[in-house]
């Protein structure tokens, strides 16, 4: 799997500073990102995916600059958002799944075969030709995951993809993700879900406050949040 490296990254969004000299090397198979809303977690994923470019500094997927080399980036990294409707752009399952394959240069026959194989892999061959609007929320999440897997990326970025799902659906999707060979970089507020991860990074206002094993970083984060909640009880 291609490693991810950020070096002295400076980044602002809508005039608001997000990162000021952030440096990280991400090589582990399972990496969790935690922190309060607005800490910079989602923006970090956007930088890694090449959906945003740093104002200063360097972001690399191996030798690739993901913001400048989009074809290489989509083959190296995939991303799943919290809301699949922000990701799905085509009306039918087949069109949605085949779009990225076209960007990689596959011909029509190859795209069809790869899409059918992916649907069969997940027991969804009956989704062929189906309108996306007929799928449930959980099914749309699965559709987005299949679209990402078709690109065969080495790294998959997860931006709270299970938020709002019922427990059974979330458990099913989580089991699928757990079985993947790809590196996962997972933004979540569900701290127990990261207990078996290789590494957890705690971001706060664009700075790394904790970085290490889950059984070290998560308790420190939880204690800090409990202390902050007690001191800010009247401030929402």
C-alpha positions in Angstrom: 0.0 0.0 0.0 1.3 3.5 -0.9 2.1 5.5 2.2 0.6 8.9 2.9 2.8 11.8 3.9 2.1 15.4 4.8 5.0 17.8 5.3 4.6 21.3 6.8 1.1 21.7 5.4 -0.6 25.1 5.8 -4.2 25.2 4.8 -7.2 27.6 5.2 -10.8 27.2 4.1 -13.1 30.1 3.6 -10.5 32.3 5.1 -10.3 30.3 8.3 -6.9 28.7 9.2 -7.2 24.9 9.5 -3.6 23.7 9.5 -0.4 25.6 10.2 2.6 23.4 9.5 1.0 19.9 9.9 3.3 17.0 9.3 2.2 13.3 9.4 3.4 10.0 8.0 0.6 7.5 7.7 1.7 3.9 6.9 -0.3 1.7 9.3 -3.2 -0.5 8.1 -5.8 1.0 10.4 -5.7 4.6 11.5 -8.4 6.4 13.4 -8.9 10.2 13.5 -10.7 11.7 16.5 -11.4 15.2 17.8 -14.2 17.7 18.2 -16.2 19.0 15.3 -14.1 21.6 13.5 -10.8 20.0 14.6 -9.7 19.5 11.0 -10.4 15.8 10.6 -12.5 16.0 7.4 -10.2 18.7 5.9 -7.3 16.3 6.4 -9.1 13.6 4.5 -9.9 16.1 1.7 -6.2 17.0 1.4 -5.2 13.3 1.3 -7.8 12.6 -1.4 -6.7 15.6 -3.5 -10.1 17.2 -3.2 -8.3 20.3 -1.8 -4.7 21.5 -2.2 -2.5 22.9 0.6 -1.8 26.6 0.6 1.8 25.6 1.5 3.6 22.4 2.2 3.4 19.0 0.5 0.9 16.1 0.4 2.0 12.9 -1.2 0.5 9.5 -1.9 3.7 7.7 -2.6 5.2 9.9 -5.4 1.8 11.3 -6.4 0.5 14.8 -5.6 -3.2 14.0 -5.3 -4.5 17.5 -6.0 -2.4 17.8 -9.2 -2.6 14.3 -10.5 -6.2 13.3 -10.2 -6.0 10.2 -12.3 -3.3 8.7 -10.1 -5.1 9.9 -7.0 -8.4 8.1 -7.7 -6.5 4.9 -8.4 -4.6 5.3 -5.1 -7.2 6.5 -2.6 -11.0 6.4 -2.3 -13.2 8.3 0.1 -16.6 7.5 1.7 -18.6 10.5 3.1 -21.1 10.7 5.8 -24.0 11.3 3.4 -23.9 9.0 0.3 -26.1 11.4 -1.5 -23.2 13.9 -1.5 -21.2 11.3 -3.4 -23.6 9.6 -5.8 -24.0 11.5 -9.1 -25.7 9.1 -11.5 -29.3 7.9 -11.5 -28.7 4.1 -11.9 -26.4 1.7 -10.0 -24.6 0.6 -13.2 -23.8 4.2 -14.2 -22.6 5.0 -10.7 -20.3 2.0 -10.5 -18.9 2.3 -14.0 -18.0 6.0 -13.9 -14.7 5.8 -12.2 -13.7 2.8 -14.4 -14.1 5.0 -17.4 -11.8 7.6 -15.9 -9.2 4.9 -15.6 -9.5 4.1 -19.3 -11.5 0.9 -19.3 -13.6 0.1 -22.4 -17.4 -0.5 -22.2 -17.2 -4.3 -22.2 -14.6 -4.3 -19.4 -16.5 -1.8 -17.3 -19.6 -4.0 -17.6 -17.8 -7.1 -16.6 -16.1 -5.4 -13.6 -19.4 -3.9 -12.4 -21.2 -7.2 -12.6 -18.4 -9.0 -10.7 -18.5 -6.4 -8.0 -22.3 -6.7 -7.6 -22.0 -10.5 -7.5 -19.2 -10.2 -4.9 -21.7 -8.5 -2.5 -24.7 -10.6 -3.5 -26.4 -7.7 -5.3 -26.6 -8.9 -8.9 -30.3 -7.9 -8.8 -29.2 -4.3 -8.5 -28.3 -4.2 -12.2 -30.2 -1.4 -13.9 -31.8 -0.3 -10.6 -32.5 3.3 -9.9 -30.4 4.7 -7.0 -33.4 6.4 -5.5 -34.9 3.0 -4.8 -32.1 2.1 -2.5 -32.2 2.6 1.3 -29.6 4.7 3.0 -27.6 1.7 4.0 -27.7 0.3 0.5 -26.5 3.6 -0.9 -23.5 3.5 1.5 -22.8 0.0 0.2 -23.1 1.3 -3.4 -20.5 4.0 -2.7 -18.2 1.4 -1.1 -18.5 -0.8 -4.2 -17.7 2.2 -6.4 -14.5 2.9 -4.3 -13.5 -0.8 -4.4 -13.8 -1.0 -8.1 -10.9 1.5 -8.4 -8.7 -0.8 -6.3 -7.2 1.9 -4.2 -4.6 1.1 -1.6 -6.1 3.5 0.9 -9.8 4.2 1.8 -10.7 7.3 3.7 -13.9 7.1 5.9 -15.5 10.3 7.0 -18.1 9.1 9.6 -19.8 6.9 7.0 -22.0 5.1 9.5 -23.5 8.2 11.1 -27.3 8.1 11.0 -27.4 4.4 10.2 -29.3 1.9 12.3 -27.1 -0.5 14.4 -27.7 -3.6 12.2 -26.7 -1.8 9.0 -23.7 -0.1 10.6 -22.5 -3.5 11.9 -22.9 -5.1 8.5 -20.9 -2.3 6.7 -18.3 -2.3 9.5 -17.8 -6.0 9.1 -17.2 -5.5 5.3 -14.6 -2.8 6.0 -12.9 -4.8 8.7 -12.3 -7.6 6.1 -10.7 -5.3 3.5 -7.0 -5.5 2.7 -6.8 -1.7 2.1 -5.5 0.8 4.6 -8.4 2.6 6.4 -8.1 6.1 7.7 -11.3 6.6 9.7 -12.8 9.8 11.1 -15.3 8.9 13.8 -16.8 9.9 17.1 -17.5 6.2 17.9 -14.4 5.7 20.0 -15.0 1.9 20.8 -14.9 1.2 17.0 -11.2 2.2 17.0 -10.1 -0.1 19.9 -8.4 -2.6 17.6 -6.8 0.0 15.3 -3.1 0.3 14.9 -3.0 4.0 15.5 -5.2 6.8 16.6 -4.5 10.5 16.0 -6.3 13.2 18.1 -6.7 16.5 16.3 -7.7 19.7 18.0 -7.9 23.0 16.1 -5.6 21.6 13.4 -2.9 20.4 15.8 -2.0 16.9 16.8 -2.6 16.5 20.6 -2.3 12.7 20.7 -0.8 10.1 18.3 -0.3 6.5 19.2 -2.0 3.3 20.3 -5.7 3.4 20.9 -5.4 2.4 24.5 -3.2 5.4 25.1 -4.8 8.1 23.0 -8.5 7.4 23.4 -8.4 7.5 27.3 -6.5 10.8 27.2 -8.9 12.2 24.7 -11.9 11.1 26.7 -10.5 12.5 29.9 -9.9 15.9 28.2 -13.4 16.0 26.8 -14.9 15.1 30.2 -12.9 17.9 31.8 -13.9 20.4 29.1 -17.6 19.4 29.4 -17.5 20.0 33.1 -15.8 23.4 32.8 -18.1 24.5 29.8 -21.3 23.1 31.1 -23.3 26.3 30.6 -21.7 27.0 27.2 -23.3 25.3 24.2 
